[in-house]
Amino acid sequence: MISIIIANWKNAPLLKQSIASIRESLLKDTEHEIIVIDIESTPETTYSAKEFDNIIFKPFKENIGYSQALNEGFKMARGEYIISLNSDVVPKEGSIEKLADKLKTNPEIGLIGPQLLNFDNSLQVSRFRFYSPLTVLYRRVFGNKKDQRRFLMEDIHLSQSTIADWLMGSAYMTTRTALNKVGGHNEKLFAYFSDVDWAKRFWDNGYEVYFYTDSVMWHYHHRESKGKAGPFDILFIPAARIHLMDGIKFFIINGFNIKSQIPWNKKN
């Protein structure tokens, strides 16, 4: 069985679209369950979920954060394969099953994610090398092309399947066995860097993290923590302040010199 976890935050139309698109993408005989963790639940989101049959729905009145929301879904999941999908992700037909099949035949992989596309079908960057503290600074304040190329893995084309240090948390799958060994998301990280931290713990526990281009999903990627004020975003955007605090916590937890698992071909 595949357990599909959707963490939704106050967006009834998007939740409805998400459930419908997942159902449409699944192959006919795929045994599955869909678990919705509804953050700051509203009557509208509750109604949207209950329009569908056989949905496991758990609402929270407060904003419990991304990490706790996924952990709540993990606790409820019964499947051997467990995938978390943001509500703004639309899977292509059979793409969820392809991730499960890859995990089934490659037990060394603990965490796997699909190729994400923008809705104009252009490739979206969703696999990365680990941050350094300077990477965070470069991305928010001023650019460093060399470090950005390293971080964004520009030496490996986006159309190529590859191991990665970490995957964007919008869509990724693990196994029950790996989850039991690695554990869930670190709830000290409220919303950001949780996917980076989780991937690092897969590597620390002897698993690979894998970006798999045979599986394709569309994703509306909007950086809520990124505005037009650069380093002054933290003064105007609450999500930017959360991003900063989670980033600081991430480096306190993991140290300031995290080694990448992927050699960097500087010539490409």
C-alpha positions in Angstrom: 0.0 0.0 0.0 1.0 3.6 -0.7 0.2 6.2 1.9 -0.2 9.7 0.5 0.0 12.6 2.9 -1.1 16.1 2.0 -0.3 18.9 4.4 -2.8 21.7 3.6 -2.9 25.2 5.0 -6.1 27.2 4.7 -6.7 26.7 1.0 -9.9 24.8 0.2 -9.8 25.1 -3.7 -6.2 23.9 -3.8 -6.9 21.0 -1.5 -9.8 19.9 -3.6 -7.7 20.1 -6.8 -4.9 18.2 -5.0 -7.0 15.2 -4.0 -8.7 15.1 -7.4 -5.4 15.2 -9.3 -3.9 12.5 -7.1 -6.8 10.2 -7.7 -6.6 10.8 -11.4 -2.9 10.0 -11.5 -3.0 6.7 -9.7 -3.1 3.5 -11.8 -6.3 1.5 -11.5 -5.1 -1.3 -9.2 -2.9 0.8 -6.9 -3.7 0.2 -3.2 -3.5 3.5 -1.5 -4.8 5.8 1.2 -4.9 9.6 1.2 -4.3 11.4 4.5 -5.0 15.1 4.8 -3.5 17.0 7.6 -5.4 20.3 7.6 -3.4 23.1 9.3 -5.5 26.0 10.7 -8.5 24.1 9.5 -11.6 26.0 8.2 -15.1 24.8 7.4 -14.3 25.3 3.7 -11.2 23.0 3.8 -13.2 20.4 5.9 -16.0 20.5 3.3 -13.5 20.2 0.4 -11.9 17.1 1.8 -15.2 15.4 2.7 -16.5 15.8 -0.8 -14.3 12.7 -1.6 -14.8 9.2 -0.3 -12.3 7.3 1.8 -10.2 10.3 2.8 -8.5 10.2 6.2 -8.9 13.8 7.5 -7.2 15.3 10.6 -7.8 19.0 11.2 -5.8 21.2 13.5 -7.2 24.6 14.6 -3.8 26.1 15.2 -0.8 26.4 12.9 1.3 23.4 13.9 3.9 23.9 11.2 5.0 21.8 8.3 7.2 19.4 10.3 4.6 18.4 12.9 1.9 18.1 10.2 3.9 15.6 8.3 4.8 13.7 11.4 1.1 13.5 12.3 0.5 12.0 8.9 3.4 9.5 9.3 1.8 8.3 12.6 -1.5 7.6 10.8 0.0 6.0 7.6 -0.4 2.2 7.2 1.5 1.8 3.9 4.9 0.4 3.2 5.5 3.3 0.9 4.8 6.8 2.2 4.8 9.9 0.1 4.2 13.5 1.2 2.8 15.9 -1.4 2.2 19.6 -1.0 -1.3 20.6 -2.1 0.1 22.6 -5.0 1.6 19.5 -6.6 -0.1 17.7 -9.5 1.3 14.2 -10.3 1.5 12.8 -13.8 -0.2 9.5 -14.3 1.7 6.6 -12.8 4.3 8.9 -11.2 3.6 8.0 -7.6 3.9 4.3 -8.5 7.2 4.8 -10.3 8.7 6.2 -7.1 7.5 3.1 -5.1 8.8 0.7 -7.8 12.3 2.4 -7.7 12.4 2.1 -3.9 11.3 -1.5 -4.1 14.2 -2.5 -6.4 16.8 -0.3 -4.8 16.8 -0.7 -1.0 19.9 1.5 -0.6 17.6 4.5 -1.5 15.8 5.8 1.6 14.3 9.0 0.2 13.2 9.6 -3.4 11.7 12.5 -5.2 10.3 13.2 -8.7 11.3 15.6 -11.4 9.2 18.7 -10.8 7.9 20.9 -13.6 6.6 24.4 -13.7 3.2 24.6 -15.3 4.7 25.8 -18.6 6.5 22.4 -18.5 9.9 23.9 -17.9 12.2 22.0 -15.5 12.1 23.2 -11.9 15.1 22.8 -9.6 14.2 20.5 -6.7 17.5 18.7 -5.9 20.4 20.4 -4.2 23.8 20.1 -2.5 23.8 21.0 1.2 23.8 24.6 2.3 26.7 26.3 3.9 25.9 29.4 6.0 27.4 31.5 3.2 25.0 29.9 0.7 22.0 31.2 2.7 23.6 34.7 2.7 24.4 34.6 -1.0 20.9 33.6 -1.9 19.2 36.3 0.2 21.6 39.2 0.1 24.1 39.0 -2.8 25.0 36.5 -5.4 28.0 34.3 -5.7 27.8 32.4 -9.0 30.3 29.8 -8.1 28.5 28.8 -4.9 25.1 29.0 -6.5 26.2 26.6 -9.3 27.5 24.2 -6.6 24.3 24.4 -4.5 22.0 24.1 -7.5 24.0 21.1 -8.9 24.3 22.9 -12.2 27.1 20.4 -13.1 24.4 17.7 -13.5 21.6 18.4 -16.0 18.1 18.6 -14.5 16.9 15.9 -16.9 19.3 13.4 -15.3 18.4 11.1 -12.4 21.0 11.4 -9.7 21.7 11.1 -6.0 21.3 14.5 -4.3 22.2 15.8 -0.9 18.5 16.9 -0.3 15.2 17.2 -2.2 12.6 19.9 -2.0 10.0 18.8 0.4 7.1 19.5 -2.0 7.1 15.8 -3.1 9.1 12.9 -1.8 8.6 9.3 -0.8 10.2 6.9 1.7 9.6 3.4 3.0 8.2 2.2 6.3 11.5 0.5 7.0 13.6 3.6 6.4 11.1 5.9 8.3 11.3 3.6 11.3 15.1 3.9 11.3 15.5 7.6 10.5 12.5 9.0 12.3 10.2 11.8 11.2 10.9 15.5 10.7 12.6 17.5 13.3 9.8 19.6 14.9 12.3 22.1 16.2 12.2 23.3 12.5 8.8 24.8 12.1 8.5 25.1 8.3 11.9 25.6 6.6 15.1 23.5 6.4 13.1 20.5 7.6 13.5 18.8 4.3 17.2 19.5 4.3 17.6 18.2 7.9 15.5 15.1 7.1 17.6 14.2 4.0 20.8 14.6 6.0 19.5 12.1 8.5 18.9 9.6 5.7 22.5 10.0 4.6 23.6 9.7 8.3 21.7 6.4 8.6 23.3 4.8 5.5 20.6 5.6 2.9 20.9 7.4 -0.4 18.7 10.4 -1.4 17.7 10.1 -5.0 16.2 12.4 -7.6 14.3 10.3 -10.2 13.3 11.8 -13.5 11.2 8.9 -14.7 8.6 10.2 -12.2 7.2 13.6 -13.1 4.9 16.1 -11.3 3.9 19.7 -11.8 4.5 22.1 -9.0 3.5 25.7 -8.4 6.6 26.9 -6.6 6.1 30.2 -4.7 8.7 31.2 -2.2 6.6 32.8 0.5 9.8 33.9 2.4 11.2 35.7 -0.6 10.2 39.3 -1.4 11.7 42.3 -3.2 13.5 43.8 -0.3 16.4 41.4 -0.1 17.9 41.2 3.4 15.1 43.5 4.6 12.4 40.9 3.8 12.6 39.8 7.4 11.1 43.2 8.4 8.0 42.9 6.2 7.4 39.2 5.6 6.6 36.8 8.5 7.6 33.8 6.5 11.1 35.4 6.0 11.5 35.6 9.7 10.5 32.0 10.2 12.9 31.0 7.4 15.8 32.9 9.1 15.1 31.3 12.5 14.7 27.8 11.1 18.0 28.3 9.2 19.8 29.3 12.3 18.3 26.3 14.2 19.3 24.0 11.3 23.0 24.9 11.5 23.0 24.7 15.3 21.6 21.2 15.1 23.8 20.0 12.2 27.0 22.1 12.5 28.3 24.8 10.1 30.4 22.5 7.9 28.1 19.9 6.3 29.9 17.7 3.8 28.2 17.1 0.5 27.7 13.5 -0.7 28.0 14.6 -4.4 31.4 15.5 -5.9 31.3 18.8 -7.7 32.5 18.9 -11.3 33.5 22.6 -11.4 34.2 22.5 -15.1 30.6 21.8 -16.1 
